Amino acid sequence: MSAISENVIGASLDRNNKQVYRKYAVAAALEVIAARAPAMTANGQLESEMQKLSEYADLIEAALAVE
């Protein structure tokens, strides 16, 4: 696990499974953004990706949902 993920997951007390899952989804989304960051050359591109963080986390949670 990277430092990004460790920091996100350890940032708050775990209250319930939904909150824990959300922290993991946010950590995973941040990892994706961080992996892409070196290739981002346009001004504002990183900021644009960070604004999509919640959307990415939502997509990750939905992909992992067991029905």
PETANOR-V499758 format. One record per run of one state. SS is the DSSP state (H for helix, E for strand, - for the rest). FROM is the first residue (numbers start at 1). LEN is the number of residues. If there is no record, write none. Layout:
ss = [SS:SS]
from = [FROM:FROM]
len = [LEN:LEN]
//
This chain:
ss = [-:H:-:H:-:H:-:H:-]
from = [1:3:10:17:38:45:52:53:65]
len = [2:7:7:21:7:7:1:12:3]
//
